[in-house]
């Protein structure tokens, strides 16, 4: 399990993820 710690403004996940979000799958895995 991965937890988002920070998001780079203007990066590819900006507006999709925010700090504290839990990632349960990455690239289909």
Secondary structure, DSSP 8 states (H G I E B T S, - for coil): -EE-----TTSTTTTT--TT-EES-STT-
